[in-house]
Structure formats: C-alpha cells, structure tokens
Amino acid sequence: MGKRVYQRVEVHGFHGDVSDGRGFFPGHVSDISRFGLRMTDLPNRVNEKASRMTVVINGEGKNFKMLLKPKWSQASGLRKTVGFEIMNTPYEWTDFVLRREPRDEKDDWDVIVL
C-alpha cells in the first residue's frame, strides 16, 4: 500500500474528461480511493505538471466533478497513466467509494456469540 491511507478500489466502465487548463482530454478511470484516483489511456498532450486540474467522471449513471492534483505519471507510447489526489472531495464521492470498498472482517457484526 505504500504511502496510501485508503485502499484503492478497481472500477470498470468509468470515463473521465480531465482539463489541464489548456484543453479537455478523455481517459479511463481504472481505480479509485476516498481521496485519489488513477486515470489511464490519457493522451501524452496532457500536462501532468499542472498544479491543479479539473475532471468530470461518468459511470454507472453517476457524474462527479472534482479538482485534482497530479501526483505521478507514467508514459507508454502515445498515451499516459496519471495518479491524482482529489483536492475537493465531495461527500457523494466519498459515499460512492465507501460502498465499493471491501468490508473489514473486524467490522462484521453478522454473527454474535452469547
């Protein structure tokens, strides 16, 4: 897990349009956490050195608009993958992620022994 406080959750079918202040670029959202996300298949033209970016994420009939701070990037040919920290995490996003996180066995109250 490295420096991460919250675990990442893999997602499928989520797309995002990220803006570096010069243009909008489409990509796929591959995993999410309460305060971060990873986007893949972004064009190399995206300036991942921008101090902040905006993103609109769509999937499962939901839309999220957030401010992001790029933390790392990895180029591969004409595309790149970028890891982001979410700067203004909306409650709806946190709730959305919490519902997808695996349950911790310590929090399981399904069986009570008397």
Beta strands, then each sheet from edge to edge (+ up, - down):
strand 1: 9-19
strand 2: 24-33
strand 3: 36-43
strand 4: 53-59
strand 5: 62-76
strand 6: 79-86
sheet 1: 1+ 2- 3+ 6- 5+ 4- 1+
end
